[in-house]
Amino acid sequence: MNKWEREWKEEQQRVDHVVQKISKRLSSLVQQTSTMRADIVEIRNQFWEDITVNVDDPIEAAETYASIKQQAEVLSERERSHRHVRNQLKTLSKLQHSPYFARIDLKVEDEEEAEPIYMGVGSFFDEESETFLIYDWRAPISSLYYDFSPGEVEYRTPEGLVKGVMELKRQYLIRNGHIDSMFDTGITIGDEMLREALGRRSDMQMKSIVATIQKEQNQIIRDERNRLLIVQGAAGSGKTSVAMQRVAYLLYRYRDTLRPENIVLFSPNPLFNSYVATVLPELGEENMRQTTFQEYLESQLSKTFEVEDPFTQLEYILTHEDNRSYAARIAGITIKSSLEFMDVIQSYVAFLGQQGLIFKDIRFRDEVLISAEAIREKFYSFDPALRIPNRMRLVAEWLIEELKEREIQERSKSWVEDEIELLSKEDYLKVYKKLRRQKRFTDQSFDDFDREKEMLSSMVVRKEFKPLLTKVNQFYFIDIPAIYRQLYTNPQFIFELRPEWEVPSLWEEICVQTVEKLKHFELAYEDATPYLYLKDCIEGFRINTSVRHVFIDEAQDFSPFHFAFMKQIFPLSKLTVLGDLNQGLYAHNMTDDGFTSLLSLYDPEETRVFKLNRSYRSTWPITQFTRGMIPGGQDIEPFQREGSKPMVTQVSDKQELERKVADRIHHLQLAGHQTIAIICKTAKESKEVYTALQGKVPLSFIHKETTTLKKGVVVIPTYLAKGVEFDAVIIYNGSKSQYGRESERKLFYTSCTRAMHELYIYSLGEITPFISEVSSDTYVLERNL
Ligand SMILES: Nc1ncnc2c1ncn2[C@@H]1O[C@H](COP(=O)(O)OP(=O)(O)OP(=O)(O)O)[C@@H](O)[C@H]1O
């Protein structure tokens, strides 16, 4: 047995020892939880029995209160401990199979001997030996593993800086308590381990990367200082992975104060949400709140409008270029996404503070109770120095008082009597009981009838008025759609608001288009955020203060306006923004100013920008090929993982194309690939391809309502494939006619970069210039003409 084999054996013995300890602890914890649960149930049942409620005597009432409070505290303390034990159980069950993935031997300054530190997805403290048999990967000491190679090291703890020497850095792959592989690593976290992790086939769920986090990724994961973190990373550089590990890190680091519901992740589509949903549970943490910006918009606007989603907008951009109104629509998207447009709205709001607000009549049974004009007058009678939302609150209070008076007047109207006739027996009984309670019913009093009638009419009127009062409290009397529309009804109006604004040439047409849509209660995607912003400026911002961390993935799809709006609604939150400007698909990011506008929103002292240039997803040949398509692509570092060159096949007719693609799918399946995507430019093309291939190969069609990805072959438009990866990718038609415009370059690049192991591009007719420009050594060309 050589030295390495001996060491391997000793390591396996340690694994066995640790696993045994974990099993022992697990059984005692299981025992503990069941006792705890029984305790809690018992306390809950006895809660009221142990307390004598006496509220008549103030001294006794105070005692009762103290006793309730004490019982509640005991209960909540027990529940907390129960939760804690349950979490421990969850972590230990994971550690039992794979207790750790790395070890470092650290000799701390002034100490004689090096101490081995083992790292896993959670920590395990052995009470017998009073040592940590496993350290959590997020503990301060574990940072050494990610940040240093063997040699001199230092790390920060709450007590201060610790210096020392790392004598060994070792990695393991342990499955079911068995060491499958083990490497000693030098400079970075071993490429062998990484290669092995990246070489695996995709199974439609994102994985945790804790064992192989790279130094530059670790910095982002552990950053605690900055309010705004921007991560600009190449396709496949680990942005989403970093975001997920960062959430896990924050939940650990601030475990006493931060709960998963205080963190929100905005992702590009619901499919992506389900793709990443398993990462945190794999790390023993609960998922943060996941949503899409569209979901937020809908929650605020869907009662009033049919809100267009970003995919429909993109579908329009990609398929309607011959449309007469196309240029104005694109110009409108660009303008309405800019920070300048936010300034326009602010000027408009200032204007509205003086004049121009539009209100709705408050009507009741086809009669105007309070006219829009009266509300308008009231509003402008308040001190103009007060902000609009404050004046609106005063208007609402005034309206409620007015309505209360009207309510009394209404009781004597004839419709009330008719309604009383229609009342049910239960309603009568209610009134009767109420009168009795009030002791107003006498046995033979002659006015009993009048009292009953009075009460019945007030009941009938109140019931009808209640929704009116609720609506007033919710500011329904303000006509926000009309106010937003007013901004566009007269194209000259904007010059009055901001004479210095350089109004684009197509502004008139943009106005016509916007008004037309609004008339039908349709809100274009580019209008949704400006509309909400205007609404919030008038009604007051619906801010969320419980959210402490907002993550935005695929952030290149957010406009400067979106970012500024996000800052308003999450005022106490830190922001982690991850994106790749080369994958920007939407019209609003064609201006290419990147994250400059976002940077302008935060203090530079509290901001940090990270760049991730190493790309991990695809094999070396695929990244070599794709990086040639984009400006600055030479800075992307492909990861050394072998594979075949992408293949570009040119065909001359549709049948040939269908046949070739079907054949390719068979080959890929035979080669064992589990996830194969046929990526199309649009939903329209996806549908056609799906119809053409159906029956030839088993496949599923992914559309914007699809929420989970399954293994197998999928036909998918690029914008839904964003952020996701596949073993093999087929670009259905990478021809010049499909991807000929400069604005389609990023779309094409995004599609190609979804491939992990193999990439095939077919082209019906002339090949897209985005390929012809790339060095011909990076791909294999096949012409079937
Ligand atoms: N340190 C790492 N160790 C192991 N795998 C990694 C590491 N970093 C990234 N990966 C893998 O690389 C692939 C791409 O990662 P991820 O999806 O996070 O990248 P991305 O930058 O968000 O990509 P894109 O912008 O193209 O959607 C994933 O399979 C991920 O598991």
The ligand as an SDF file (V2000), in Angstrom:
LIG
                    3D

 31 33  0  0  0  0  0  0  0  0999 V2000
  -17.8470   27.0810   -9.3740 N   0  0  0  0  0  0  0  0  0  0  0  0
  -18.5770   26.2450  -10.0780 C   0  0  0  0  0  0  0  0  0  0  0  0
  -18.4980   24.9340   -9.8460 N   0  0  0  0  0  0  0  0  0  0  0  0
  -19.2450   24.0440  -10.5600 C   0  0  0  0  0  0  0  0  0  0  0  0
  -20.0740   24.3880  -11.5250 N   0  0  0  0  0  0  0  0  0  0  0  0
  -20.1880   25.6970  -11.8020 C   0  0  0  0  0  0  0  0  0  0  0  0
  -19.4570   26.6890  -11.0960 C   0  0  0  0  0  0  0  0  0  0  0  0
  -19.7940   27.8880  -11.5900 N   0  0  0  0  0  0  0  0  0  0  0  0
  -20.7110   27.6640  -12.5540 C   0  0  0  0  0  0  0  0  0  0  0  0
  -20.9490   26.3450  -12.6780 N   0  0  0  0  0  0  0  0  0  0  0  0
  -21.8600   25.6700  -13.6030 C   0  0  0  0  0  0  0  0  0  0  0  0
  -21.8550   26.3830  -14.8210 O   0  0  0  0  0  0  0  0  0  0  0  0
  -23.1420   26.3730  -15.4060 C   0  0  0  0  0  0  0  0  0  0  0  0
  -23.5740   27.7940  -15.6710 C   0  0  0  0  0  0  0  0  0  0  0  0
  -23.8330   28.4420  -14.4590 O   0  0  0  0  0  0  0  0  0  0  0  0
  -24.9670   29.5350  -14.3100 P   0  0  0  0  0  0  0  0  0  0  0  0
  -26.2060   29.0810  -14.9620 O   0  0  0  0  0  0  0  0  0  0  0  0
  -24.9930   29.9190  -12.8830 O   0  0  0  0  0  0  0  0  0  0  0  0
  -24.3080   30.6760  -15.1920 O   0  0  0  0  0  0  0  0  0  0  0  0
  -24.8970   32.0760  -15.6450 P   0  0  0  0  0  0  0  0  0  0  0  0
  -23.7610   33.0110  -15.6120 O   0  0  0  0  0  0  0  0  0  0  0  0
  -26.0810   32.4100  -14.8250 O   0  0  0  0  0  0  0  0  0  0  0  0
  -25.2810   31.7420  -17.1250 O   0  0  0  0  0  0  0  0  0  0  0  0
  -26.1970   32.4920  -18.2090 P   0  0  0  0  0  0  0  0  0  0  0  0
  -26.0320   33.9450  -18.0540 O   0  0  0  0  0  0  0  0  0  0  0  0
  -25.6150   32.0010  -19.4960 O   0  0  0  0  0  0  0  0  0  0  0  0
  -27.5770   31.9890  -18.0190 O   0  0  0  0  0  0  0  0  0  0  0  0
  -24.0510   25.6330  -14.4290 C   0  0  0  0  0  0  0  0  0  0  0  0
  -24.1560   24.2970  -14.8390 O   0  0  0  0  0  0  0  0  0  0  0  0
  -23.3000   25.7070  -13.1210 C   0  0  0  0  0  0  0  0  0  0  0  0
  -23.5960   24.6280  -12.2900 O   0  0  0  0  0  0  0  0  0  0  0  0
  1  2  1  0
  2  3  1  0
  2  7  2  0
  3  4  2  0
  4  5  1  0
  5  6  2  0
  6  7  1  0
  6 10  1  0
  7  8  1  0
  8  9  2  0
  9 10  1  0
 10 11  1  0
 11 12  1  0
 11 30  1  0
 12 13  1  0
 13 14  1  0
 13 28  1  0
 14 15  1  0
 15 16  1  0
 16 17  2  0
 16 18  1  0
 16 19  1  0
 19 20  1  0
 20 21  2  0
 20 22  1  0
 20 23  1  0
 23 24  1  0
 24 25  2  0
 24 26  1  0
 24 27  1  0
 28 29  1  0
 28 30  1  0
 30 31  1  0
M  END
$$$$
